[in-house]
Amino acid sequence: MAEKVCRNCKMFVTGTACPLCRTANFSRTWKGVLYVNDPNGSEVAQLLGIKAPGKYCLWVK
Ligand SMILES: [Zn+2]
């Protein structure tokens, strides 16, 4: 089964709710994986509006 990502944050979620936005707005249709260690030091993270370290997808349907 494909991993699920939060549609709001693009973050990969293993539990029942997104740890960032506390919703369960998930999608299993996504592309690309991005690991963010330092959101403030990553241009890509800032571009995507990522504010917390973690594993993200680049695109989610
Ligand atoms: Zn979220």
N, CA, C, O and the ligand as a Tripos MOL2 file, in Angstrom:
@<TRIPOS>MOLECULE
protein
  245   243    62     0     0
PROTEIN
NO_CHARGES

@<TRIPOS>ATOM
      1 N           0.8440   -1.1960    0.0000 N.3       1 MET1
      2 CA          0.0000    0.0000    0.0000 C.3       1 MET1
      3 C           0.8840    1.2520    0.0000 C.2       1 MET1
      4 O           1.9020    1.3050    0.6900 O.2       1 MET1
      5 N           0.4920    2.2310   -0.7620 N.am      2 ALA2
      6 CA          1.2830    3.4590   -0.8370 C.3       2 ALA2
      7 C           1.1830    4.2380    0.4680 C.2       2 ALA2
      8 O           0.1700    4.1950    1.1650 O.2       2 ALA2
      9 N           2.2430    4.9370    0.7720 N.am      3 GLU3
     10 CA          2.2100    5.7910    1.9510 C.3       3 GLU3
     11 C           1.2430    6.9410    1.7170 C.2       3 GLU3
     12 O           1.0000    7.3390    0.5770 O.2       3 GLU3
     13 N           0.6950    7.4680    2.7970 N.am      4 LYS4
     14 CA         -0.2300    8.5880    2.6500 C.3       4 LYS4
     15 C           0.4410    9.8920    3.0670 C.2       4 LYS4
     16 O           1.3080    9.9330    3.9410 O.2       4 LYS4
     17 N           0.0000   10.9460    2.4040 N.am      5 VAL5
     18 CA          0.5350   12.2700    2.7090 C.3       5 VAL5
     19 C          -0.6140   13.2150    3.0420 C.2       5 VAL5
     20 O          -1.7410   13.0360    2.5800 O.2       5 VAL5
     21 N          -0.3100   14.2120    3.8430 N.am      6 CYS6
     22 CA         -1.2980   15.2370    4.1880 C.3       6 CYS6
     23 C          -1.4470   16.2010    3.0160 C.2       6 CYS6
     24 O          -0.4530   16.7160    2.5040 O.2       6 CYS6
     25 N          -2.6720   16.4450    2.5930 N.am      7 ARG7
     26 CA         -2.9040   17.3580    1.4710 C.3       7 ARG7
     27 C          -2.5730   18.8060    1.8420 C.2       7 ARG7
     28 O          -2.2080   19.6060    0.9800 O.2       7 ARG7
     29 N          -2.7010   19.1260    3.0960 N.am      8 ASN8
     30 CA         -2.4300   20.5030    3.5310 C.3       8 ASN8
     31 C          -0.9360   20.7780    3.6000 C.2       8 ASN8
     32 O          -0.4660   21.8190    3.1400 O.2       8 ASN8
     33 N          -0.1880   19.8320    4.1810 N.am      9 CYS9
     34 CA          1.2340   20.0800    4.4740 C.3       9 CYS9
     35 C           2.1730   19.3460    3.5400 C.2       9 CYS9
     36 O           3.3610   19.6660    3.5030 O.2       9 CYS9
     37 N           1.6850   18.3660    2.7760 N.am     10 LYS10
     38 CA          2.5110   17.5140    1.9220 C.3      10 LYS10
     39 C           3.4320   16.6140    2.7450 C.2      10 LYS10
     40 O           4.3980   16.0750    2.2050 O.2      10 LYS10
     41 N           3.1630   16.4450    4.0110 N.am     11 MET11
     42 CA          4.0090   15.6260    4.8620 C.3      11 MET11
     43 C           3.5110   14.1840    4.8810 C.2      11 MET11
     44 O           2.3060   13.9340    4.8920 O.2      11 MET11
     45 N           4.4580   13.2350    4.8840 N.am     12 PHE12
     46 CA          4.0840   11.8320    5.0080 C.3      12 PHE12
     47 C           3.5960   11.5580    6.4260 C.2      12 PHE12
     48 O           4.2170   11.9820    7.4010 O.2      12 PHE12
     49 N           2.4890   10.8510    6.5290 N.am     13 VAL13
     50 CA          1.8730   10.6060    7.8260 C.3      13 VAL13
     51 C           1.6980    9.1060    8.0270 C.2      13 VAL13
     52 O           1.2070    8.4040    7.1430 O.2      13 VAL13
     53 N           2.1040    8.6250    9.1990 N.am     14 THR14
     54 CA          1.9410    7.2070    9.5000 C.3      14 THR14
     55 C           0.7710    6.9700   10.4430 C.2      14 THR14
     56 O           0.2200    5.8700   10.4690 O.2      14 THR14
     57 N           0.3840    7.9650   11.2070 N.am     15 GLY15
     58 CA         -0.7110    7.8060   12.1600 C.3      15 GLY15
     59 C          -2.0600    8.1200   11.5500 C.2      15 GLY15
     60 O          -2.2250    8.0660   10.3310 O.2      15 GLY15
     61 N          -3.0240    8.4470   12.3920 N.am     16 THR16
     62 CA         -4.3820    8.7050   11.9290 C.3      16 THR16
     63 C          -4.6330   10.1940   11.6720 C.2      16 THR16
     64 O          -5.6310   10.5590   11.0510 O.2      16 THR16
     65 N          -3.7270   11.0510   12.1500 N.am     17 ALA17
     66 CA         -3.8710   12.4870   11.9210 C.3      17 ALA17
     67 C          -2.5010   13.0890   11.6350 C.2      17 ALA17
     68 O          -1.4780   12.6110   12.1260 O.2      17 ALA17
     69 N          -2.5020   14.1460   10.8330 N.am     18 CYS18
     70 CA         -1.2490   14.8270   10.5160 C.3      18 CYS18
     71 C          -0.7110   15.5100   11.7760 C.2      18 CYS18
     72 O          -1.4460   16.2310   12.4500 O.2      18 CYS18
     73 N           0.5740   15.2860   12.0980 N.am     19 PRO19
     74 CA          1.1410   15.9000   13.3060 C.3      19 PRO19
     75 C           1.2630   17.4190   13.2000 C.2      19 PRO19
     76 O           1.4100   18.1030   14.2140 O.2      19 PRO19
     77 N           1.2050   17.9410   11.9920 N.am     20 LEU20
     78 CA          1.3630   19.3910   11.8100 C.3      20 LEU20
     79 C           0.0390   20.1260   11.8930 C.2      20 LEU20
     80 O          -0.0990   21.0720   12.6680 O.2      20 LEU20
     81 N          -0.9470   19.6950   11.0920 N.am     21 CYS21
     82 CA         -2.2040   20.4510   11.0360 C.3      21 CYS21
     83 C          -3.3560   19.7210   11.7290 C.2      21 CYS21
     84 O          -4.4760   20.2300   11.7760 O.2      21 CYS21
     85 N          -3.0810   18.5250   12.2670 N.am     22 ARG22
     86 CA         -4.0750   17.7860   13.0730 C.3      22 ARG22
     87 C          -5.3200   17.3780   12.3010 C.2      22 ARG22
     88 O          -6.3520   17.0830   12.9050 O.2      22 ARG22
     89 N          -5.2390   17.3580   10.9820 N.am     23 THR23
     90 CA         -6.3800   16.9070   10.2120 C.3      23 THR23
     91 C          -6.0830   15.5140    9.6420 C.2      23 THR23
     92 O          -4.9690   15.0060    9.7640 O.2      23 THR23
     93 N          -7.0760   14.9220    9.0320 N.am     24 ALA24
     94 CA         -6.9040   13.6200    8.3930 C.3      24 ALA24
     95 C          -7.1990   13.7430    6.9050 C.2      24 ALA24
     96 O          -7.8370   12.8780    6.3050 O.2      24 ALA24
     97 N          -6.7280   14.8220    6.3320 N.am     25 ASN25
     98 CA         -6.9410   15.1100    4.9170 C.3      25 ASN25
     99 C          -5.7960   14.4870    4.1010 C.2      25 ASN25
    100 O          -4.8630   15.1760    3.6880 O.2      25 ASN25
    101 N          -5.8930   13.1640    3.8790 N.am     26 PHE26
    102 CA         -4.7870   12.4320    3.2910 C.3      26 PHE26
    103 C          -5.0210   12.0790    1.8340 C.2      26 PHE26
    104 O          -6.1530   12.0000    1.3580 O.2      26 PHE26
    105 N          -3.9040   11.8690    1.1410 N.am     27 SER27
    106 CA         -3.9520   11.3780   -0.2280 C.3      27 SER27
    107 C          -2.8730   10.3230   -0.4010 C.2      27 SER27
    108 O          -1.8050   10.4100    0.2040 O.2      27 SER27
    109 N          -3.1570    9.3240   -1.2310 N.am     28 ARG28
    110 CA         -2.1310    8.3310   -1.5550 C.3      28 ARG28
    111 C          -1.6190    8.5350   -2.9800 C.2      28 ARG28
    112 O          -0.8620    7.7180   -3.5030 O.2      28 ARG28
    113 N          -2.0410    9.6330   -3.5940 N.am     29 THR29
    114 CA         -1.5570    9.9710   -4.9350 C.3      29 THR29
    115 C          -0.5920   11.1310   -4.8100 C.2      29 THR29
    116 O          -0.9950   12.2840   -4.6560 O.2      29 THR29
    117 N           0.6870   10.8070   -4.8790 N.am     30 TRP30
    118 CA          1.7110   11.8280   -4.6860 C.3      30 TRP30
    119 C           2.9290   11.4720   -5.5280 C.2      30 TRP30
    120 O           3.0670   10.3500   -6.0160 O.2      30 TRP30
    121 N           3.8100   12.4630   -5.6850 N.am     31 LYS31
    122 CA          5.0460   12.2570   -6.4500 C.3      31 LYS31
    123 C           6.2160   12.9240   -5.7480 C.2      31 LYS31
    124 O           6.0890   14.0060   -5.1740 O.2      31 LYS31
    125 N           7.3540   12.2540   -5.8090 N.am     32 GLY32
    126 CA          8.5860   12.8440   -5.2970 C.3      32 GLY32
    127 C           8.6810   12.8000   -3.7950 C.2      32 GLY32
    128 O           7.6700   12.9030   -3.1010 O.2      32 GLY32
    129 N           9.8860   12.6500   -3.2870 N.am     33 VAL33
    130 CA         10.1060   12.6420   -1.8450 C.3      33 VAL33
    131 C          11.1730   13.6680   -1.5090 C.2      33 VAL33
    132 O          12.2130   13.7470   -2.1630 O.2      33 VAL33
    133 N          10.8970   14.4450   -0.4840 N.am     34 LEU34
    134 CA         11.8360   15.4770   -0.0520 C.3      34 LEU34
    135 C          12.0440   15.3620    1.4620 C.2      34 LEU34
    136 O          11.0910   15.3960    2.2400 O.2      34 LEU34
    137 N          13.3090   15.2260    1.8560 N.am     35 TYR35
    138 CA         13.6250   15.1990    3.2750 C.3      35 TYR35
    139 C          14.0810   16.5900    3.6960 C.2      35 TYR35
    140 O          15.0230   17.1400    3.1260 O.2      35 TYR35
    141 N          13.4220   17.1460    4.6790 N.am     36 VAL36
    142 CA         13.7660   18.4840    5.1490 C.3      36 VAL36
    143 C          14.3160   18.3920    6.5650 C.2      36 VAL36
    144 O          13.6150   17.9930    7.4950 O.2      36 VAL36
    145 N          15.5880   18.7710    6.7130 N.am     37 ASN37
    146 CA         16.1980   18.7950    8.0430 C.3      37 ASN37
    147 C          16.1550   20.1970    8.6460 C.2      37 ASN37
    148 O          15.9460   20.3740    9.8460 O.2      37 ASN37
    149 N          16.3580   21.1830    7.7790 N.am     38 ASP38
    150 CA         16.4210   22.5740    8.2290 C.3      38 ASP38
    151 C          15.5550   23.4280    7.3110 C.2      38 ASP38
    152 O          16.0390   23.9400    6.3020 O.2      38 ASP38
    153 N          14.2750   23.5880    7.6530 N.am     39 PRO39
    154 CA         13.3310   24.3140    6.7790 C.3      39 PRO39
    155 C          13.7980   25.7330    6.4680 C.2      39 PRO39
    156 O          13.5850   26.2270    5.3610 O.2      39 PRO39
    157 N          14.4250   26.3830    7.4250 N.am     40 ASN40
    158 CA         14.8500   27.7690    7.2090 C.3      40 ASN40
    159 C          16.0720   27.8630    6.3030 C.2      40 ASN40
    160 O          16.3230   28.9020    5.6930 O.2      40 ASN40
    161 N          16.8290   26.7760    6.2190 N.am     41 GLY41
    162 CA         18.0330   26.7980    5.4040 C.3      41 GLY41
    163 C          17.8430   26.1400    4.0520 C.2      41 GLY41
    164 O          18.8010   26.0010    3.2910 O.2      41 GLY41
    165 N          16.6110   25.7290    3.7400 N.am     42 SER42
    166 CA         16.3360   25.0450    2.4850 C.3      42 SER42
    167 C          15.4520   25.9040    1.5940 C.2      42 SER42
    168 O          14.3270   26.2450    1.9590 O.2      42 SER42
    169 N          15.9730   26.2510    0.4210 N.am     43 GLU43
    170 CA         15.1770   27.0650   -0.5010 C.3      43 GLU43
    171 C          13.9420   26.3200   -0.9710 C.2      43 GLU43
    172 O          12.8710   26.9070   -1.1260 O.2      43 GLU43
    173 N          14.1000   25.0080   -1.2000 N.am     44 VAL44
    174 CA         12.9640   24.2020   -1.6600 C.3      44 VAL44
    175 C          11.8760   24.1810   -0.5940 C.2      44 VAL44
    176 O          10.6920   24.3090   -0.9040 O.2      44 VAL44
    177 N          12.2830   24.0200    0.6550 N.am     45 ALA45
    178 CA         11.3180   23.9780    1.7490 C.3      45 ALA45
    179 C          10.5480   25.2940    1.8350 C.2      45 ALA45
    180 O           9.3340   25.3020    2.0410 O.2      45 ALA45
    181 N          11.2630   26.3990    1.6750 N.am     46 GLN46
    182 CA         10.5960   27.7030    1.7360 C.3      46 GLN46
    183 C           9.6520   27.8860    0.5610 C.2      46 GLN46
    184 O           8.5810   28.4800    0.6890 O.2      46 GLN46
    185 N          10.0710   27.3600   -0.5930 N.am     47 LEU47
    186 CA          9.2450   27.4320   -1.7930 C.3      47 LEU47
    187 C           7.9350   26.6850   -1.5810 C.2      47 LEU47
    188 O           6.8760   27.1320   -2.0220 O.2      47 LEU47
    189 N           8.0160   25.5390   -0.9000 N.am     48 LEU48
    190 CA          6.8450   24.6980   -0.6850 C.3      48 LEU48
    191 C           6.0810   25.1100    0.5700 C.2      48 LEU48
    192 O           5.0200   24.5570    0.8600 O.2      48 LEU48
    193 N           6.6120   26.0760    1.3120 N.am     49 GLY49
    194 CA          5.9460   26.5290    2.5170 C.3      49 GLY49
    195 C           6.0970   25.5650    3.6860 C.2      49 GLY49
    196 O           5.2470   25.5120    4.5750 O.2      49 GLY49
    197 N           7.1960   24.7990    3.6750 N.am     50 ILE50
    198 CA          7.4450   23.8290    4.7390 C.3      50 ILE50
    199 C           8.1040   24.5190    5.9230 C.2      50 ILE50
    200 O           9.1050   25.2210    5.7740 O.2      50 ILE50
    201 N           7.5200   24.3040    7.1150 N.am     51 LYS51
    202 CA          8.0200   25.0070    8.2880 C.3      51 LYS51
    203 C           8.5530   24.0660    9.3630 C.2      51 LYS51
    204 O           9.0970   24.5230   10.3670 O.2      51 LYS51
    205 N           8.4040   22.7630    9.1660 N.am     52 ALA52
    206 CA          8.8730   21.8110   10.1640 C.3      52 ALA52
    207 C           9.7040   20.7300    9.4820 C.2      52 ALA52
    208 O           9.4080   20.3510    8.3480 O.2      52 ALA52
    209 N          10.7410   20.2280   10.1550 N.am     53 PRO53
    210 CA         11.5520   19.1630    9.5800 C.3      53 PRO53
    211 C          10.7190   17.9060    9.3920 C.2      53 PRO53
    212 O           9.7850   17.6520   10.1530 O.2      53 PRO53
    213 N          11.0560   17.1210    8.3790 N.am     54 GLY54
    214 CA         10.3240   15.8760    8.1640 C.3      54 GLY54
    215 C          10.4520   15.3980    6.7380 C.2      54 GLY54
    216 O          11.2820   15.8840    5.9700 O.2      54 GLY54
    217 N           9.6050   14.4270    6.3950 N.am     55 LYS55
    218 CA          9.6070   13.8400    5.0640 C.3      55 LYS55
    219 C           8.3740   14.3290    4.3130 C.2      55 LYS55
    220 O           7.2500   14.1950    4.7970 O.2      55 LYS55
    221 N           8.5880   14.8920    3.1420 N.am     56 TYR56
    222 CA          7.4980   15.4840    2.3830 C.3      56 TYR56
    223 C           7.4920   14.9640    0.9480 C.2      56 TYR56
    224 O           8.5070   14.4880    0.4400 O.2      56 TYR56
    225 N           6.3420   15.0640    0.3140 N.am     57 CYS57
    226 CA          6.2750   14.7990   -1.1180 C.3      57 CYS57
    227 C           6.3200   16.1460   -1.8350 C.2      57 CYS57
    228 O           6.0490   17.1880   -1.2380 O.2      57 CYS57
    229 N           6.6660   16.1120   -3.1260 N.am     58 LEU58
    230 CA          6.7740   17.3490   -3.8930 C.3      58 LEU58
    231 C           5.4390   17.7260   -4.5070 C.2      58 LEU58
    232 O           5.1690   18.9020   -4.7520 O.2      58 LEU58
    233 N           4.6090   16.7310   -4.7540 N.am     59 TRP59
    234 CA          3.3300   16.9760   -5.4150 C.3      59 TRP59
    235 C           2.2900   16.0170   -4.8400 C.2      59 TRP59
    236 O           2.5670   14.8310   -4.6610 O.2      59 TRP59
    237 N           1.1250   16.5170   -4.5600 N.am     60 VAL60
    238 CA          0.0450   15.6710   -4.0580 C.3      60 VAL60
    239 C          -1.2470   16.0160   -4.7690 C.2      60 VAL60
    240 O          -1.5350   17.1850   -5.0240 O.2      60 VAL60
    241 N          -2.0220   14.9920   -5.0860 N.am     61 LYS61
    242 CA         -3.2900   15.2110   -5.7690 C.3      61 LYS61
    243 C          -4.3870   15.4120   -4.7420 C.2      61 LYS61
    244 O          -5.5450   15.6150   -5.1070 O.2      61 LYS61
    245 ZN         -1.0330   18.3870    7.5920 Zn       62 ZN62
@<TRIPOS>BOND
     1     1     2 1
     2     2     3 1
     3     3     4 2
     4     3     5 am
     5     5     6 1
     6     6     7 1
     7     7     8 2
     8     7     9 am
     9     9    10 1
    10    10    11 1
    11    11    12 2
    12    11    13 am
    13    13    14 1
    14    14    15 1
    15    15    16 2
    16    15    17 am
    17    17    18 1
    18    18    19 1
    19    19    20 2
    20    19    21 am
    21    21    22 1
    22    22    23 1
    23    23    24 2
    24    23    25 am
    25    25    26 1
    26    26    27 1
    27    27    28 2
    28    27    29 am
    29    29    30 1
    30    30    31 1
    31    31    32 2
    32    31    33 am
    33    33    34 1
    34    34    35 1
    35    35    36 2
    36    35    37 am
    37    37    38 1
    38    38    39 1
    39    39    40 2
    40    39    41 am
    41    41    42 1
    42    42    43 1
    43    43    44 2
    44    43    45 am
    45    45    46 1
    46    46    47 1
    47    47    48 2
    48    47    49 am
    49    49    50 1
    50    50    51 1
    51    51    52 2
    52    51    53 am
    53    53    54 1
    54    54    55 1
    55    55    56 2
    56    55    57 am
    57    57    58 1
    58    58    59 1
    59    59    60 2
    60    59    61 am
    61    61    62 1
    62    62    63 1
    63    63    64 2
    64    63    65 am
    65    65    66 1
    66    66    67 1
    67    67    68 2
    68    67    69 am
    69    69    70 1
    70    70    71 1
    71    71    72 2
    72    71    73 am
    73    73    74 1
    74    74    75 1
    75    75    76 2
    76    75    77 am
    77    77    78 1
    78    78    79 1
    79    79    80 2
    80    79    81 am
    81    81    82 1
    82    82    83 1
    83    83    84 2
    84    83    85 am
    85    85    86 1
    86    86    87 1
    87    87    88 2
    88    87    89 am
    89    89    90 1
    90    90    91 1
    91    91    92 2
    92    91    93 am
    93    93    94 1
    94    94    95 1
    95    95    96 2
    96    95    97 am
    97    97    98 1
    98    98    99 1
    99    99   100 2
   100    99   101 am
   101   101   102 1
   102   102   103 1
   103   103   104 2
   104   103   105 am
   105   105   106 1
   106   106   107 1
   107   107   108 2
   108   107   109 am
   109   109   110 1
   110   110   111 1
   111   111   112 2
   112   111   113 am
   113   113   114 1
   114   114   115 1
   115   115   116 2
   116   115   117 am
   117   117   118 1
   118   118   119 1
   119   119   120 2
   120   119   121 am
   121   121   122 1
   122   122   123 1
   123   123   124 2
   124   123   125 am
   125   125   126 1
   126   126   127 1
   127   127   128 2
   128   127   129 am
   129   129   130 1
   130   130   131 1
   131   131   132 2
   132   131   133 am
   133   133   134 1
   134   134   135 1
   135   135   136 2
   136   135   137 am
   137   137   138 1
   138   138   139 1
   139   139   140 2
   140   139   141 am
   141   141   142 1
   142   142   143 1
   143   143   144 2
   144   143   145 am
   145   145   146 1
   146   146   147 1
   147   147   148 2
   148   147   149 am
   149   149   150 1
   150   150   151 1
   151   151   152 2
   152   151   153 am
   153   153   154 1
   154   154   155 1
   155   155   156 2
   156   155   157 am
   157   157   158 1
   158   158   159 1
   159   159   160 2
   160   159   161 am
   161   161   162 1
   162   162   163 1
   163   163   164 2
   164   163   165 am
   165   165   166 1
   166   166   167 1
   167   167   168 2
   168   167   169 am
   169   169   170 1
   170   170   171 1
   171   171   172 2
   172   171   173 am
   173   173   174 1
   174   174   175 1
   175   175   176 2
   176   175   177 am
   177   177   178 1
   178   178   179 1
   179   179   180 2
   180   179   181 am
   181   181   182 1
   182   182   183 1
   183   183   184 2
   184   183   185 am
   185   185   186 1
   186   186   187 1
   187   187   188 2
   188   187   189 am
   189   189   190 1
   190   190   191 1
   191   191   192 2
   192   191   193 am
   193   193   194 1
   194   194   195 1
   195   195   196 2
   196   195   197 am
   197   197   198 1
   198   198   199 1
   199   199   200 2
   200   199   201 am
   201   201   202 1
   202   202   203 1
   203   203   204 2
   204   203   205 am
   205   205   206 1
   206   206   207 1
   207   207   208 2
   208   207   209 am
   209   209   210 1
   210   210   211 1
   211   211   212 2
   212   211   213 am
   213   213   214 1
   214   214   215 1
   215   215   216 2
   216   215   217 am
   217   217   218 1
   218   218   219 1
   219   219   220 2
   220   219   221 am
   221   221   222 1
   222   222   223 1
   223   223   224 2
   224   223   225 am
   225   225   226 1
   226   226   227 1
   227   227   228 2
   228   227   229 am
   229   229   230 1
   230   230   231 1
   231   231   232 2
   232   231   233 am
   233   233   234 1
   234   234   235 1
   235   235   236 2
   236   235   237 am
   237   237   238 1
   238   238   239 1
   239   239   240 2
   240   239   241 am
   241   241   242 1
   242   242   243 1
   243   243   244 2
@<TRIPOS>SUBSTRUCTURE
     1 MET1         2 RESIDUE 1 A MET
     2 ALA2         6 RESIDUE 1 A ALA
     3 GLU3        10 RESIDUE 1 A GLU
     4 LYS4        14 RESIDUE 1 A LYS
     5 VAL5        18 RESIDUE 1 A VAL
     6 CYS6        22 RESIDUE 1 A CYS
     7 ARG7        26 RESIDUE 1 A ARG
     8 ASN8        30 RESIDUE 1 A ASN
     9 CYS9        34 RESIDUE 1 A CYS
    10 LYS10       38 RESIDUE 1 A LYS
    11 MET11       42 RESIDUE 1 A MET
    12 PHE12       46 RESIDUE 1 A PHE
    13 VAL13       50 RESIDUE 1 A VAL
    14 THR14       54 RESIDUE 1 A THR
    15 GLY15       58 RESIDUE 1 A GLY
    16 THR16       62 RESIDUE 1 A THR
    17 ALA17       66 RESIDUE 1 A ALA
    18 CYS18       70 RESIDUE 1 A CYS
    19 PRO19       74 RESIDUE 1 A PRO
    20 LEU20       78 RESIDUE 1 A LEU
    21 CYS21       82 RESIDUE 1 A CYS
    22 ARG22       86 RESIDUE 1 A ARG
    23 THR23       90 RESIDUE 1 A THR
    24 ALA24       94 RESIDUE 1 A ALA
    25 ASN25       98 RESIDUE 1 A ASN
    26 PHE26      102 RESIDUE 1 A PHE
    27 SER27      106 RESIDUE 1 A SER
    28 ARG28      110 RESIDUE 1 A ARG
    29 THR29      114 RESIDUE 1 A THR
    30 TRP30      118 RESIDUE 1 A TRP
    31 LYS31      122 RESIDUE 1 A LYS
    32 GLY32      126 RESIDUE 1 A GLY
    33 VAL33      130 RESIDUE 1 A VAL
    34 LEU34      134 RESIDUE 1 A LEU
    35 TYR35      138 RESIDUE 1 A TYR
    36 VAL36      142 RESIDUE 1 A VAL
    37 ASN37      146 RESIDUE 1 A ASN
    38 ASP38      150 RESIDUE 1 A ASP
    39 PRO39      154 RESIDUE 1 A PRO
    40 ASN40      158 RESIDUE 1 A ASN
    41 GLY41      162 RESIDUE 1 A GLY
    42 SER42      166 RESIDUE 1 A SER
    43 GLU43      170 RESIDUE 1 A GLU
    44 VAL44      174 RESIDUE 1 A VAL
    45 ALA45      178 RESIDUE 1 A ALA
    46 GLN46      182 RESIDUE 1 A GLN
    47 LEU47      186 RESIDUE 1 A LEU
    48 LEU48      190 RESIDUE 1 A LEU
    49 GLY49      194 RESIDUE 1 A GLY
    50 ILE50      198 RESIDUE 1 A ILE
    51 LYS51      202 RESIDUE 1 A LYS
    52 ALA52      206 RESIDUE 1 A ALA
    53 PRO53      210 RESIDUE 1 A PRO
    54 GLY54      214 RESIDUE 1 A GLY
    55 LYS55      218 RESIDUE 1 A LYS
    56 TYR56      222 RESIDUE 1 A TYR
    57 CYS57      226 RESIDUE 1 A CYS
    58 LEU58      230 RESIDUE 1 A LEU
    59 TRP59      234 RESIDUE 1 A TRP
    60 VAL60      238 RESIDUE 1 A VAL
    61 LYS61      242 RESIDUE 1 A LYS
    62 ZN62       245 GROUP 0 **** ****
